[in-house]
Amino acid sequence: MVEVDLAGRDIVDPRVLTAMGLVPRHLFVDDTRVGQAYEDRALPIGRGQTISQPYIVAFTIQALSVAQGDRVLEVGTGSGYAAAVLAEMGAAVVTVERDPDLASTARSRLDALGYGQVEVIRGDGSMGRLDRAPFDAITVAAAAPSVPEPLVTQLRVGGRLVVPVGGRRSGQNLIRVVRTGEGTEVEDLLQVAFVPLVGQAGWSDSQIGPRRGALRRNHPR
């Protein structure tokens, strides 16, 4: 996976590649999906959510320019996989998940695998965590209708936010926002397809409809 789907493409940060090689992705998927764990594809994890494909995880973390000791907020814990990769890179990770079942499972899994330093919080990640701010980097694992302003305000000056922005099902771009002393710098990175971000600064439950339509392959197009 690391050699072909990551280093074989445009993932060049050696710390990202090392961390991706250390985290056992097969332990973050359902038992029925273990045989597909190292394929470059998103997989369902229940509750209408997915574990992102390895390339997207690596691309996002590389775009965040995470350094040892950085304070990182993850919006959308899901399986806990990306949080584990960030922890392997020496980041202090705070991850927020709105679904109580996913949050509980991720907490148990991270503890069992030795990532007990990751702080898992159940709540509306679209609003960030003002009580834990400021952050050096913020990553969002679901698509927002626009860049969530609460997340931007919780970045340090020089902090980076990477978030998918666009429609609920399509027309999404992965965006990097860098907070500067004068405002922000915004850059489009690539086209993607993510599940919608549900929350006060995202989509409402009524807007996204039944969860059965939420499963998307989150790959660059």
C-alpha positions in Angstrom: 0.0 0.0 0.0 2.7 2.5 1.0 5.0 1.7 -1.8 2.4 1.6 -4.6 -0.5 3.8 -3.6 1.3 6.4 -1.6 5.0 6.7 -2.4 4.2 5.5 -6.0 2.1 8.6 -6.4 2.7 12.1 -4.9 3.0 11.4 -1.2 6.6 12.4 -0.5 6.7 13.3 3.2 8.8 10.6 4.8 7.1 11.0 8.2 3.6 10.5 6.6 4.9 7.4 4.8 6.4 5.9 7.9 3.3 6.5 10.0 1.0 5.0 7.3 3.3 2.0 7.3 3.1 1.6 11.1 -0.7 1.8 11.7 -2.4 -1.6 11.0 -5.3 -0.5 8.9 -6.8 -4.0 9.0 -7.6 -3.5 12.7 -9.7 -0.4 11.9 -12.1 -2.2 9.5 -14.9 -4.7 10.0 -13.8 -8.4 10.2 -15.6 -9.0 6.9 -13.4 -6.3 5.2 -10.0 -7.4 6.5 -9.0 -8.8 3.1 -9.7 -5.3 1.5 -8.0 -3.3 4.2 -4.9 -2.4 2.2 -6.6 -1.6 -1.0 -6.7 2.0 -2.0 -10.4 2.5 -1.4 -12.9 3.7 1.2 -14.7 1.0 3.2 -17.9 1.1 5.1 -17.6 1.1 8.9 -21.3 1.2 9.8 -23.6 4.0 10.8 -23.5 5.2 7.1 -19.9 6.2 7.4 -16.6 5.1 5.8 -12.9 4.7 6.6 -11.2 6.9 4.0 -9.0 5.4 1.4 -5.3 5.4 2.4 -4.3 7.9 -0.3 -6.7 10.5 0.9 -5.6 10.0 4.5 -2.0 10.4 3.5 -2.7 13.3 1.1 -4.7 15.2 3.8 -2.1 14.7 6.5 0.7 15.7 4.2 -1.2 18.9 3.3 -1.5 19.7 7.0 2.3 19.8 7.3 2.1 18.2 10.8 5.2 18.6 13.0 6.1 16.7 16.1 4.1 18.1 19.1 1.6 19.9 16.9 -1.9 20.2 18.4 -4.3 18.7 15.9 -8.1 18.7 15.8 -9.8 15.9 13.8 -13.5 16.4 12.9 -15.1 13.0 12.3 -13.2 10.3 14.2 -14.9 7.5 12.3 -12.9 4.3 12.9 -10.0 6.2 14.5 -7.6 5.3 11.7 -6.5 8.9 10.8 -6.2 9.8 14.5 -3.8 6.9 14.9 -1.7 8.0 11.9 -1.5 11.5 13.4 -0.5 10.1 16.8 2.3 8.1 15.2 3.6 11.3 13.8 3.9 12.7 17.3 0.8 15.0 17.2 -1.3 15.8 20.2 -4.7 14.7 18.7 -8.2 15.8 19.7 -10.8 14.0 17.6 -14.5 14.7 17.7 -17.2 12.3 16.6 -21.0 13.0 16.6 -22.1 9.3 16.5 -21.9 7.8 20.0 -21.4 4.3 18.8 -18.5 5.2 16.5 -16.9 7.4 19.2 -17.1 4.5 21.7 -15.7 1.9 19.3 -12.9 4.2 18.2 -11.9 5.0 21.8 -11.7 1.3 22.7 -9.8 0.5 19.5 -7.2 3.3 20.0 -6.7 2.3 23.6 -6.2 -1.3 22.7 -3.6 -0.4 20.0 -1.6 1.9 22.3 -3.0 5.2 21.2 -4.5 6.2 24.5 -3.0 9.7 24.2 -5.6 10.5 21.6 -8.5 12.4 23.1 -11.8 11.2 21.7 -14.8 13.5 22.3 -18.4 12.9 21.4 -20.0 16.1 19.9 -20.5 18.4 17.0 -17.1 18.6 15.4 -18.3 21.2 12.9 -18.0 23.8 15.7 -14.5 22.7 16.7 -13.5 22.6 20.3 -13.1 26.1 21.6 -12.0 24.7 25.0 -9.1 22.9 23.4 -8.1 25.7 20.9 -5.9 27.0 19.4 -4.8 24.3 17.0 -1.8 24.0 14.7 -3.8 21.9 12.3 -7.4 20.8 11.7 -8.6 18.0 9.5 -12.2 17.4 8.5 -13.3 13.9 7.3 -16.7 15.0 5.8 -17.8 17.6 3.3 -19.1 21.0 4.5 -21.3 23.4 2.4 -18.6 26.1 3.0 -15.5 26.4 5.0 -16.7 26.2 8.7 -15.8 29.6 10.2 -15.6 28.2 13.8 -12.7 26.0 12.7 -10.8 28.8 11.1 -11.0 30.9 14.2 -9.6 28.1 16.3 -6.4 27.9 14.3 -3.2 29.5 15.5 -1.7 32.1 13.2 0.1 29.9 10.7 -2.3 27.0 11.4 -3.7 24.9 8.6 -7.2 23.6 8.0 -7.9 20.9 5.3 -11.6 20.3 4.6 -13.7 19.0 1.8 -16.2 21.7 0.6 -19.1 21.4 -1.8 -22.3 19.5 -2.4 -23.8 16.9 -0.2 -23.1 14.1 -2.6 -20.8 15.5 -5.4 -19.0 18.6 -6.6 -16.6 18.7 -3.7 -13.1 20.1 -3.5 -10.5 19.5 -0.8 -9.5 22.9 0.4 -6.5 24.1 2.5 -6.9 27.2 4.6 -3.9 28.8 6.2 -4.6 31.4 8.9 -2.3 34.5 8.6 -1.9 37.6 10.6 -4.0 39.5 8.1 -6.7 36.8 7.4 -6.5 33.5 5.5 -5.0 32.0 2.4 -7.1 29.5 0.6 -6.0 26.8 -1.9 -7.9 24.2 -3.8 -6.1 20.9 -3.7 -8.2 18.3 -5.5 -11.7 17.0 -6.3 -13.0 14.5 -3.8 -16.3 12.8 -2.7 -17.0 12.5 1.0 -20.0 11.9 3.2 -21.6 15.2 4.3 -20.5 17.0 7.5 -23.5 17.1 9.8 -23.6 19.8 12.4 -24.3 23.4 13.2 -21.6 24.6 10.8 -22.3 21.9 8.3 -25.4 20.2 6.9 -28.5 19.5 9.0 -30.0 15.9 9.3 -33.0 17.0 7.3 -30.7 18.3 4.5 -28.8 15.1 4.0 -31.7 12.7 4.1 -31.5 8.9 4.8 -28.0 7.6 5.8 -28.3 4.8 3.3 -27.2 7.2 0.6 -24.2 8.5 2.5 -21.6 5.9 1.4 -19.2 7.5 -1.0 -15.8 6.5 -2.4 -13.6 9.5 -1.3 -11.0 9.5 -4.1 -9.6 12.2 -6.3 -11.3 12.4 -9.6 
